[in-house]
């Protein structure tokens, strides 16, 4: 009976140990080479995490392959700066659209009240 319990505990331990997700960096190697912007589908940025102390910049190409960029390279810094500017411009455009819509609605409402 004792050996049966030991076998069950051993099997449970093996199951838990082999099914655990081992987190690690996604980019074991990076490149400094530029990637043509026409080939880029998406860019993923992973900040340092407890299991990976590196900033990771992964470019997903249109053919679904991935390229890990060196976050210190000139190309990567320029790409991240460009993305940051695009996000800022999109936020400002959204704000100006909201402000214009609100102003137009207020003006229309005020004009209706005067009639």
Order of alpha helices (4+ residues) and beta strands (2+ residues): alpha-beta-beta-beta-alpha
